[in-house]
Amino acid sequence: MGVRLKDKVCLVTGSSRGIGKAIALTFAREGANVVVNYEKSRERAEQVVDEISKMSRRAIAVKADVSNKVEVDTMVNKALHEFGKIDVLVNNAGIAIMSPSILEATREDWERTLAVNLLGPYYCIQAVAPYMIKQRYGKIINISSNAALGTIGRTSGKAVAYTPAKAGLIILTKRLAFELGKYNINVNAIAPGITRTEIINIGRTPQEVEELLKEKARSTALGRVAEPQDMANVALFLASDESSFVTGQLIVVDGGRFDYLSHSQ
Ligand SMILES: NC(=O)c1ccc[n+]([C@@H]2O[C@H](COP(=O)([O-])OP(=O)(O)OC[C@H]3O[C@@H](n4cnc5c(N)ncnc54)[C@H](OP(=O)(O)O)[C@@H]3O)[C@@H](O)[C@H]2O)c1
């Protein structure tokens, strides 16, 4: 067990599985108590809580749809009631909805994607920041995506509303870093490259997933795709006091992605 987050209270949205789960477990291993948020996967969230309890840290599973302001406020109140404070907020919950093309994406696709991936982090920050301001301490980490970086090839996937939402989250990070810095609150973002989690299965057959992973590994300097732990390691740095003079930054954690076609010619 480490001590880099000793006795800190961390709320990780969407931590029933994938990257959020890896972050929750990593934080607990470093001494944190954790609020494990989920929307649908109650059993899996409870398993994460059990794993954390085995490390002699405290955790609670809280169901809340981050796109619902009332549910977010209730979740934050539960966390404060249980632990008395929140030191670290990780806005990790996210969804991808596939559409055949940008012109065929429906209004519902856009609304749901923006609601979960952009409004959700905003609601969570709005609910948590007043307590961080009061305690003059806080770390906010937003999980964006390297798909939001604006390179033509990278933004051409079928989750058409996803990249604008994730790009918005980067700008929100910078704006909030400016607004909250005077209260000793650091706000940073991580842009993961493709990471082996369930989100990449959406709208793809298992064979298509394997092909995608191979193609992405080939066009990555390190020659592999990411595991959730790769993101958790960087989130740990941003949550710890080792990053106390880092704010408003986007850390791209994609193993060195390059445009395969242009580099292979
Ligand atoms: N994997 C990648 O390649 C990749 C790349 C770039 C960025 N990202 C970003 O990384 C983050 C984590 O994704 P992941 O890859 O770990 O995906 P994942 O395995 O699909 O996990 C998504 C998590 O978000 C939760 N969630 C979804 N909608 C929610 C809502 N409305 N309210 C609360 N929780 C909700 C899910 O909870 P339930 O289990 O209860 O549904 C689950 O815990 C996302 O923001 C994603 O966009 C992922």
The ligand as a MOL file (V3000), in Angstrom:
LIG
                    3D

  0  0  0     0  0            999 V3000
M  V30 BEGIN CTAB
M  V30 COUNTS 48 52 0 0 0
M  V30 BEGIN ATOM
M  V30 1 N -11.4890 3.1590 -23.9290 0
M  V30 2 C -11.0350 4.0550 -24.7690 0
M  V30 3 O -10.4850 3.7180 -25.8330 0
M  V30 4 C -11.1510 5.5200 -24.4490 0
M  V30 5 C -10.4130 6.4240 -25.2290 0
M  V30 6 C -10.5170 7.7840 -24.9670 0
M  V30 7 C -11.3270 8.2320 -23.9310 0
M  V30 8 N -12.0400 7.3340 -23.1870 0 CHG=1
M  V30 9 C -12.8870 7.8600 -22.1180 0
M  V30 10 O -12.5790 7.2330 -20.8940 0
M  V30 11 C -13.7210 7.2570 -20.0430 0
M  V30 12 C -13.9590 5.8680 -19.4740 0
M  V30 13 O -14.3320 5.0120 -20.5400 0
M  V30 14 P -14.0470 3.4500 -20.5630 0
M  V30 15 O -13.2250 3.2070 -21.7380 0
M  V30 16 O -13.6020 2.9760 -19.2430 0 CHG=-1
M  V30 17 O -15.5350 2.9570 -20.9100 0
M  V30 18 P -16.4880 1.8430 -20.2680 0
M  V30 19 O -15.7350 0.6160 -19.9690 0
M  V30 20 O -17.6470 1.7850 -21.1900 0
M  V30 21 O -16.9490 2.4850 -18.8750 0
M  V30 22 C -17.8090 3.5860 -18.8410 0
M  V30 23 C -18.1710 3.8940 -17.4050 0
M  V30 24 O -18.9880 5.0670 -17.3930 0
M  V30 25 C -20.1790 4.7850 -16.6790 0
M  V30 26 N -21.2830 5.5680 -17.2190 0
M  V30 27 C -21.7570 5.5940 -18.4830 0
M  V30 28 N -22.7820 6.4710 -18.5690 0
M  V30 29 C -22.9310 6.9970 -17.3290 0
M  V30 30 C -23.8130 7.9580 -16.7760 0
M  V30 31 N -24.7550 8.5690 -17.5280 0
M  V30 32 N -23.7060 8.2570 -15.4630 0
M  V30 33 C -22.7650 7.6440 -14.6900 0
M  V30 34 N -21.9150 6.7270 -15.1560 0
M  V30 35 C -22.0040 6.4120 -16.4620 0
M  V30 36 C -20.4000 3.2980 -16.8350 0
M  V30 37 O -21.2410 2.8780 -15.7600 0
M  V30 38 P -22.2620 1.6240 -15.8940 0
M  V30 39 O -21.3360 0.4270 -15.9070 0
M  V30 40 O -23.1170 1.6690 -14.6910 0
M  V30 41 O -22.9800 1.8200 -17.1890 0
M  V30 42 C -18.9660 2.7940 -16.7340 0
M  V30 43 O -18.5730 2.6900 -15.3810 0
M  V30 44 C -14.8720 7.7730 -20.8870 0
M  V30 45 O -15.0890 9.1270 -20.6320 0
M  V30 46 C -14.3680 7.5860 -22.3150 0
M  V30 47 O -14.9560 8.4710 -23.2150 0
M  V30 48 C -11.9610 5.9950 -23.4250 0
M  V30 END ATOM
M  V30 BEGIN BOND
M  V30 1 1 1 2
M  V30 2 2 2 3
M  V30 3 1 2 4
M  V30 4 1 4 5
M  V30 5 2 4 48
M  V30 6 2 5 6
M  V30 7 1 6 7
M  V30 8 2 7 8
M  V30 9 1 8 9
M  V30 10 1 8 48
M  V30 11 1 9 10
M  V30 12 1 9 46
M  V30 13 1 10 11
M  V30 14 1 11 12
M  V30 15 1 11 44
M  V30 16 1 12 13
M  V30 17 1 13 14
M  V30 18 2 14 15
M  V30 19 1 14 16
M  V30 20 1 14 17
M  V30 21 1 17 18
M  V30 22 2 18 19
M  V30 23 1 18 20
M  V30 24 1 18 21
M  V30 25 1 21 22
M  V30 26 1 22 23
M  V30 27 1 23 24
M  V30 28 1 23 42
M  V30 29 1 24 25
M  V30 30 1 25 26
M  V30 31 1 25 36
M  V30 32 1 26 27
M  V30 33 1 26 35
M  V30 34 2 27 28
M  V30 35 1 28 29
M  V30 36 1 29 30
M  V30 37 2 29 35
M  V30 38 1 30 31
M  V30 39 2 30 32
M  V30 40 1 32 33
M  V30 41 2 33 34
M  V30 42 1 34 35
M  V30 43 1 36 37
M  V30 44 1 36 42
M  V30 45 1 37 38
M  V30 46 2 38 39
M  V30 47 1 38 40
M  V30 48 1 38 41
M  V30 49 1 42 43
M  V30 50 1 44 45
M  V30 51 1 44 46
M  V30 52 1 46 47
M  V30 END BOND
M  V30 END CTAB
M  END
